[in-house]
Amino acid sequence: MPIKIFILPLLLLSFNSIADSDSLQKIIAGEQRSTQHKNRDIYRHPRATLDFFAVEPHMTVVEIWPGGKAWYTEILAPYLQDQGLLYAAHFDADSTIPYYTKNLQKFKHKIAAEPNMYGQLIITTLQPPQQLQIAPQNSADRILTFRNVHNWMKSGQAIAVFKAMYQALKPGGILGVVEHRNAPQTKQDPKALSGYVTEAYVIQLAEQAGFKLLAKSEINTNPKDTHDHPNGVWSLPPSIKGGDNNKSYFESIGESDRMTLKFIKP
């Protein structure tokens, strides 16, 4: 009898995990995502990435700076809408930087156009150093940031943002980080003007805020990326900045090499 008591919950957990993963795959293949967005799955690996971060449909999740296209929001919002909660920590509507206000408006327009899918989403503001409350303190099961760390480094606000994410997570909660990855031997530019950051530097930033590294994954690696392009990560798709003369070369590389790191709030 004791054996049955302990094995059954493990089996149920396994079945639930499989069911959740199947549900996630259906959403990734869903009609709410454009063909253009789906074409980037070969570089962004959304299912494997969200599985690695152990995102489950009943959780409270914060997506950091989802941008105007809401690439991951298109997946996270329907996945969480029935049982969970999604916060989108976005730009400041009163920012003096046009890029921020333009992308926030694009995001809001997208959300308003599909209320059945995004109705439970809560938009908060992350604009350091003034606005750092991305969700109520100790409320989030998962915080996810995709290719944002270099932006915070450029503005000198990386430490402040990592501390804000730490405050919003529950004890035992997971921070998932995907970022353009520089070669490990590279001396890190503290402003990350190329868009590339070493894993060691990101781990240092997270640990300064109180996080502990749980695991690394090579899900989003790209061995073709040499990390030394004339316009940094923006030389590569989808931007191909200044690369019209060598477009086919940059397209043959694909999107940037990326680290995928999982941290825990003790």
C-alpha positions in Angstrom: 0.0 0.0 0.0 2.7 2.6 0.8 4.2 2.0 -2.7 0.9 2.9 -4.4 0.6 6.0 -2.4 3.9 7.4 -3.6 3.9 6.2 -7.2 0.4 7.5 -8.2 1.2 11.2 -7.6 4.4 10.8 -9.7 2.5 9.2 -12.5 -0.2 11.9 -12.4 2.5 14.6 -12.5 4.1 12.9 -15.5 0.8 12.7 -17.3 0.0 16.3 -16.5 3.4 17.4 -17.8 2.8 15.6 -21.1 -0.7 17.1 -21.4 0.6 20.6 -20.7 3.4 20.2 -23.3 0.8 18.9 -25.9 -1.4 21.9 -25.2 1.6 24.3 -25.6 2.5 22.7 -29.0 -1.1 23.2 -30.2 -0.9 26.9 -29.3 2.5 27.3 -31.0 0.9 25.8 -34.1 -2.2 27.9 -33.7 -3.8 30.3 -36.1 -3.3 33.3 -33.8 0.4 33.3 -34.8 1.4 34.7 -38.2 3.4 32.7 -40.7 6.2 35.2 -40.3 6.3 34.5 -36.5 6.2 30.8 -37.0 9.1 31.0 -39.4 11.3 32.2 -36.6 10.6 29.1 -34.5 13.7 27.4 -36.0 15.8 29.9 -34.2 13.7 30.7 -31.1 12.5 27.1 -30.2 9.5 28.3 -28.2 8.3 24.9 -27.0 11.7 23.6 -25.9 12.5 27.0 -24.3 9.3 27.2 -22.3 9.6 23.5 -21.3 13.1 24.2 -20.0 11.8 27.1 -18.0 9.0 24.8 -16.7 6.2 27.2 -17.5 2.8 25.6 -16.6 -0.7 26.8 -17.5 -1.7 27.5 -13.9 1.2 29.9 -13.2 1.5 33.6 -12.8 4.1 34.7 -15.4 5.7 38.0 -16.1 7.0 38.6 -19.7 9.6 41.4 -19.7 9.5 43.9 -22.5 7.5 42.0 -25.1 8.0 44.7 -27.7 5.4 45.7 -30.3 5.0 42.3 -32.1 4.3 40.3 -29.0 6.1 37.3 -30.4 6.1 35.3 -27.2 2.9 36.9 -25.9 1.0 35.2 -28.7 2.0 31.9 -27.1 2.0 32.7 -23.4 -1.4 34.5 -23.3 -3.5 31.6 -24.7 -1.5 29.1 -22.7 -2.2 30.9 -19.4 -5.6 32.4 -20.0 -7.8 29.7 -18.4 -5.8 28.8 -15.3 -3.0 31.3 -15.0 -2.1 35.0 -15.2 0.2 36.9 -17.5 1.8 40.2 -16.8 3.4 42.1 -19.7 6.0 44.5 -18.2 6.2 47.0 -21.0 7.6 50.4 -21.8 6.4 53.7 -20.3 3.6 55.4 -22.2 5.0 58.8 -21.2 8.6 58.0 -22.4 10.4 60.6 -24.4 12.0 57.8 -26.5 9.8 57.3 -29.6 10.9 53.6 -30.0 9.3 52.8 -26.6 6.0 54.7 -27.1 5.6 53.3 -30.7 6.1 49.7 -29.6 3.9 50.0 -26.6 1.1 51.4 -28.8 1.5 48.5 -31.3 1.4 46.1 -28.4 -1.8 47.6 -27.0 -3.4 47.7 -30.4 -2.7 44.0 -30.8 -4.1 43.2 -27.4 -7.3 45.2 -27.9 -7.9 43.6 -31.3 -8.1 40.1 -29.8 -9.8 40.4 -26.3 -10.8 36.7 -26.2 -7.1 35.7 -26.2 -5.6 38.6 -24.3 -8.4 39.5 -21.9 -6.7 38.3 -18.8 -3.4 40.0 -19.6 -2.2 42.8 -17.3 0.1 45.5 -18.6 2.6 47.0 -16.1 5.5 49.4 -16.7 9.2 48.6 -16.6 11.2 51.8 -17.2 14.2 52.0 -15.0 15.2 53.6 -12.8 11.9 55.2 -11.9 9.3 52.4 -12.7 10.3 49.0 -11.5 7.2 47.3 -10.1 6.6 44.8 -12.8 4.2 42.7 -10.7 3.2 42.6 -7.0 6.0 41.6 -4.7 6.5 37.8 -4.3 3.7 37.1 -6.7 5.2 35.5 -9.9 6.0 31.9 -10.5 8.0 32.7 -13.6 9.7 35.8 -15.0 10.8 35.5 -18.6 13.1 37.9 -20.6 14.1 37.3 -24.2 17.0 39.3 -25.6 16.7 42.3 -23.3 19.8 42.2 -21.0 22.0 44.2 -23.5 19.4 47.0 -23.5 19.5 47.4 -19.8 23.3 47.3 -19.9 23.4 50.0 -22.5 21.3 52.3 -20.2 23.2 51.3 -17.1 20.1 49.8 -15.5 20.8 46.1 -15.6 21.3 45.6 -11.9 18.2 47.6 -11.1 16.1 45.4 -13.4 17.4 42.2 -12.1 16.6 43.4 -8.6 13.1 44.3 -9.7 12.6 40.8 -11.1 13.9 39.3 -7.9 11.3 41.3 -5.9 8.4 40.2 -8.1 9.2 36.4 -8.0 8.0 34.1 -5.3 10.6 32.3 -3.2 11.3 29.2 -5.3 10.2 31.0 -8.5 12.2 30.8 -11.7 13.8 33.5 -13.8 14.3 32.5 -17.4 16.8 34.4 -19.5 17.5 34.2 -23.2 20.2 36.6 -24.5 22.5 37.1 -27.4 25.7 35.2 -26.3 29.2 36.4 -26.8 32.2 34.1 -27.0 33.2 33.1 -23.5 36.8 34.5 -23.7 35.5 38.0 -24.8 36.1 40.9 -22.5 32.6 42.2 -21.8 31.7 45.7 -23.0 29.7 47.0 -20.0 27.4 48.8 -22.4 27.0 45.7 -24.7 26.9 47.9 -27.8 27.2 44.9 -30.1 24.1 43.3 -28.4 26.3 40.4 -27.3 26.8 39.5 -23.7 28.9 36.7 -22.1 27.1 34.1 -20.0 29.5 34.8 -17.1 28.4 38.5 -17.1 24.6 37.6 -17.1 25.2 35.1 -14.3 27.1 37.8 -12.4 24.2 40.3 -12.8 21.6 37.7 -11.6 23.7 36.6 -8.6 24.2 40.2 -7.6 20.4 40.5 -7.3 20.2 37.3 -5.2 19.4 34.7 -7.8 21.1 31.2 -8.0 21.9 29.6 -11.3 19.9 26.4 -11.7 20.8 25.2 -15.2 22.0 26.2 -18.7 20.6 24.9 -22.0 22.0 24.9 -25.6 18.4 25.1 -27.0 19.0 28.4 -28.7 22.7 28.0 -29.6 23.9 28.8 -33.2 27.4 27.6 -33.9 27.4 29.4 -37.2 27.4 32.8 -35.4 31.0 34.2 -35.2 29.9 37.0 -32.8 32.0 39.6 -34.7 29.7 41.2 -37.3 30.1 44.9 -38.3 26.7 45.8 -36.8 26.7 43.3 -33.9 23.6 41.1 -33.6 21.7 43.5 -35.8 23.8 42.4 -38.8 22.0 39.0 -38.6 18.3 38.2 -39.3 15.8 39.5 -38.9 17.4 43.0 -38.9 20.3 42.5 -41.4 21.3 46.1 -40.6 23.7 47.5 -43.2 24.0 44.0 -44.7 22.4 44.5 -48.1 25.7 43.7 -49.9 26.1 40.5 -47.8 22.5 39.6 -47.2 22.8 36.0 -48.3 25.8 35.5 -46.0 24.0 36.8 -43.0 20.9 34.8 -43.9 23.1 31.7 -44.1 24.2 32.2 -40.5 20.6 32.8 -39.2 19.7 34.5 -36.0 22.3 35.1 -33.2 23.8 32.5 -30.9 21.9 32.7 -27.7 22.4 31.6 -24.1 19.4 30.1 -22.2 19.8 30.3 -18.5 17.5 29.3 -15.6 17.8 30.9 -12.2 15.9 30.4 -8.9 15.0 32.8 -6.2 16.0 31.0 -3.0 
